[in-house]
Amino acid sequence: MVVVAVGLVVVTQTGRDGNRSGLPWASGVYPENGTPAAAAAFAAWRGRPLDVVDAWSARATWAQIVDPGWLYKRWLGQPYIMAFGVPMLPADVPGVSLSACAEGAYDAYWREFGTVISSYGLGTSIIRLGWEFNGNWYVWDATNPAVWARCWQQIVTSARTTAPKLRWDWDVNRGVSPGLSNPVLAYPGNAYVSMIGVDSYDSWPAATTAAGWQEQLNGPQGLNYWLKFAKAHGKLLSVPEWGNITTGSGAGGDDARYVTDMRAFFAAHAADIAFECNFQGSQSTTGASYGPGTSVPAASSAYKAGF
């Protein structure tokens, strides 16, 4: 086990000897329909247990963010580390803002968030707060990074009063993204962060060529950039979302090379990896599903062989 200091809280991060998967890093999935049955089916298909499962609540209102009881009941008692994607702001509440958050206007919501998640026995979960904030596709995008960082600090400080053992994943989108070109400007400080995360799909550019993979790995704000950043801050690196992309411009499609390259990255840096989760999604959404009837048979086979 690897013990990681997180501000005033010491938490135990799953390490080489504690993984149910038997892999030298914690390995997981977002199951296609987001249920324990789907997670179990995925584990059975790949022939190896899961360590981690990604999940999200709805995000329209404060109530949906603070008290997603349906979601916590779904995963209560399951044998996984849970990594919950948690919005910093509700999408459909007029007048909410990161600046108000930074001034403490929403602290009561976050204290309640901690109380609720702890009440379901999930108080040691990983919280991917405001994930992919360097993009421009969520209401919490960090166009003002200093304000964004203060908002993060307020949220973590408030939630820790009621859920002190939650683990906080500061999670960027790989590559130079359209919302905030330099995400480091929004880093809230080591005391407020448990691990550094990077979401990295097979697109922009695809890894169908050696040059494409090298861009993903060593290009601006690529995987190695964030690995180095995490190590410099005494944190492990998570890859909470990765997977094949079958639709849209820049998609890699049925790209087995990408899967084997990602596995090689995890294996080479296992001691520095907090966890990884492959995103299983239908062709109409981000990602592509593996297993029987898959639209990406080569990638699916590569995953099953490697994971």
Backbone hydrogen bonds, N-H to C=O, Kabsch-Sander energy under -0.5 kcal/mol:
donor,donor_aa,acceptor,acceptor_aa,energy
2,V,13,Q,-1.3
3,V,1,M,-0.5
4,V,2,V,-0.5
4,V,11,V,-1.9
6,V,9,V,-3.0
9,V,6,V,-2.7
11,V,4,V,-1.8
11,V,9,V,-0.6
13,Q,2,V,-2.0
13,Q,11,V,-0.6
18,G,15,G,-1.1
19,N,15,G,-0.6
19,N,16,R,-0.5
22,G,19,N,-0.7
28,G,276,E,-2.3
29,V,52,V,-1.5
30,Y,278,N,-2.6
34,G,31,P,-1.9
39,A,35,T,-2.1
40,A,36,P,-2.7
41,A,37,A,-2.2
42,F,38,A,-2.3
43,A,39,A,-2.4
44,A,40,A,-2.4
45,W,41,A,-2.3
46,R,42,F,-2.6
47,G,43,A,-1.3
48,R,43,A,-1.7
51,D,27,S,-3.3
52,V,27,S,-1.1
53,V,81,I,-2.2
54,D,29,V,-1.9
55,A,83,A,-2.0
57,S,85,G,-0.8
65,I,61,T,-1.3
66,V,62,W,-3.2
67,D,63,A,-2.4
69,G,67,D,-1.9
71,L,68,P,-1.0
72,Y,68,P,-2.0
73,K,69,G,-2.8
74,R,70,W,-1.3
75,W,71,L,-1.4
76,L,72,Y,-1.3
78,Q,75,W,-2.0
80,Y,78,Q,-1.1
81,I,51,D,-3.0
82,M,80,Y,-0.5
83,A,53,V,-2.5
84,F,82,M,-0.6
84,F,126,I,-2.7
85,G,55,A,-2.7
86,V,84,F,-0.7
86,V,128,R,-1.5
91,A,59,R,-3.0
92,D,60,A,-2.1
93,V,90,P,-0.5
96,V,93,V,-1.3
101,C,97,S,-1.8
102,A,98,L,-2.7
103,E,99,S,-1.2
104,G,101,C,-1.9
105,A,100,A,-2.4
107,D,104,G,-1.3
109,Y,106,Y,-0.7
110,W,106,Y,-1.4
111,R,107,D,-2.1
112,E,108,A,-2.1
113,F,109,Y,-2.4
114,G,110,W,-1.9
115,T,111,R,-2.0
116,V,112,E,-2.8
117,I,113,F,-2.4
118,S,114,G,-1.9
119,S,115,T,-1.8
120,Y,116,V,-0.9
120,Y,117,I,-0.5
121,G,118,S,-2.0
122,L,117,I,-2.0
125,S,122,L,-1.6
126,I,82,M,-3.0
127,I,167,R,-3.9
128,R,84,F,-3.1
128,R,126,I,-0.6
129,L,127,I,-1.6
130,G,86,V,-2.7
131,W,128,R,-1.0
132,E,171,D,-2.0
133,F,130,G,-0.6
133,F,171,D,-0.8
135,G,132,E,-1.7
141,D,138,Y,-1.5
142,A,133,F,-2.4
143,T,141,D,-1.7
148,W,144,N,-2.5
149,A,145,P,-2.6
150,R,146,A,-1.8
151,C,147,V,-2.4
152,W,148,W,-2.4
153,Q,149,A,-2.2
154,Q,150,R,-2.3
155,I,151,C,-2.5
156,V,152,W,-2.7
157,T,153,Q,-2.5
158,S,154,Q,-2.3
159,A,155,I,-2.9
160,R,156,V,-2.2
161,T,157,T,-0.7
161,T,158,S,-1.0
162,T,159,A,-1.2
163,A,159,A,-2.3
166,L,163,A,-1.5
167,R,125,S,-2.7
169,D,127,I,-2.7
169,D,167,R,-0.6
170,W,168,W,-0.7
170,W,195,M,-2.3
171,D,169,D,-0.9
172,V,170,W,-0.5
172,V,197,G,-2.6
174,R,199,D,-2.6
175,G,221,Q,-2.4
177,S,175,G,-0.7
177,S,180,L,-0.5
179,G,134,N,-1.6
180,L,134,N,-2.2
185,L,182,N,-1.8
186,A,183,P,-2.5
187,Y,184,V,-1.9
192,Y,189,G,-1.8
193,V,190,N,-1.2
194,S,168,W,-2.8
195,M,168,W,-1.6
196,I,236,L,-2.3
197,G,170,W,-3.3
198,V,238,S,-1.7
199,D,172,V,-2.8
200,S,241,E,-2.6
202,D,243,G,-2.1
203,S,201,Y,-2.0
204,W,250,G,-0.7
213,W,209,T,-2.1
214,Q,210,A,-2.3
215,E,211,A,-1.8
216,Q,212,G,-2.0
217,L,213,W,-2.7
218,N,214,Q,-3.3
219,G,214,Q,-0.6
219,G,215,E,-1.4
222,G,219,G,-2.1
223,L,216,Q,-2.4
224,N,217,L,-2.6
226,W,222,G,-1.9
227,L,223,L,-2.1
228,K,224,N,-2.4
229,F,225,Y,-2.0
230,A,226,W,-2.6
231,K,227,L,-2.5
232,A,228,K,-2.3
233,H,229,F,-1.2
233,H,230,A,-0.6
234,G,231,K,-1.5
235,K,230,A,-2.9
236,L,194,S,-0.5
237,L,272,D,-3.0
238,S,196,I,-3.2
239,V,275,F,-2.4
242,W,277,C,-1.1
243,G,200,S,-0.5
246,T,287,G,-0.5
251,A,248,G,-1.5
252,G,202,D,-1.9
253,G,245,I,-3.0
255,D,253,G,-2.1
256,A,254,D,-0.8
259,V,255,D,-1.0
260,T,256,A,-2.3
261,D,257,R,-2.5
262,M,258,Y,-2.6
263,R,259,V,-2.3
264,A,260,T,-2.1
265,F,261,D,-2.0
266,F,262,M,-2.4
267,A,263,R,-2.6
268,A,264,A,-2.4
269,H,265,F,-1.4
270,A,267,A,-1.0
272,D,269,H,-2.1
273,I,270,A,-1.3
274,A,237,L,-2.9
274,A,272,D,-0.5
275,F,237,L,-0.6
276,E,26,A,-1.6
277,C,239,V,-2.2
278,N,28,G,-2.0
279,F,242,W,-2.8
280,Q,30,Y,-2.1
280,Q,278,N,-0.7
281,G,279,F,-0.8
285,T,282,S,-1.8
288,A,279,F,-0.8
294,T,291,G,-1.8
295,S,289,S,-0.5
296,V,289,S,-0.5
300,S,296,V,-2.8
301,S,297,P,-2.3
302,A,298,A,-2.1
303,Y,299,A,-2.4
304,K,300,S,-2.5
305,A,301,S,-2.3
306,G,302,A,-1.8
307,F,303,Y,-2.9
